[in-house]
Amino acid sequence: MEFDRFVANLPLLTPLFVFAFLYVIATWRILSRAGLPGWGQFIPIYNCLQILKLAGKEWWWIFLLCIPIVNFVIVVIVMIEIARNFGKGTGFGIGLCFLNPIFWLILGLGSSPYQVPPTNPVQ
C-alpha cells in the first residue's frame, strides 16, 4: 500500500529531487570556489559557519542568528556580503535573501569567481 502511494507521487517528487540535487551541486561549487570543503554543507551548524566565512564574518555571528528579528537583519547582511564577494551587487544579495533557491543556483552554477573579502585593519 505504501509503495503504491510512493509510485503515484513519483511524478510530483521527481522535480523536487532534481532541484535538490542541483542545489547541492551549486552549494558544493560555491564552497569549493571559496576554498572551503563542499561536504561541509551536510553538517549542521558547520554549514552555517561556512556561509559566514563566505561572507567574511567572524564565527560568533552564528549567535546573532539565534536572536529573533536580529537574525533577519544578519541574514540580509550576510547574503549581500556573499554577493559582493562573488562580484555581484546589492540587488543580487537581496535576491539571495528573498528568492534564495533561484539566486543560489545562479551563483553556484555560474562562473563568478570568489574574491577574498578585505580585512578591516585596526587603526
Secondary structure, DSSP 8 states (H G I E B T S, - for coil): -HHHHHHHHHHHHHHHHHHHHHHHHHHHHHHHHTT--GGGGGSTTHHHHHHHHHTT--TTHHHHTTSTTHHHHHHHHHHHHHHHHTT--HHHHHHHHHSHHHHHHHHHHS-------------
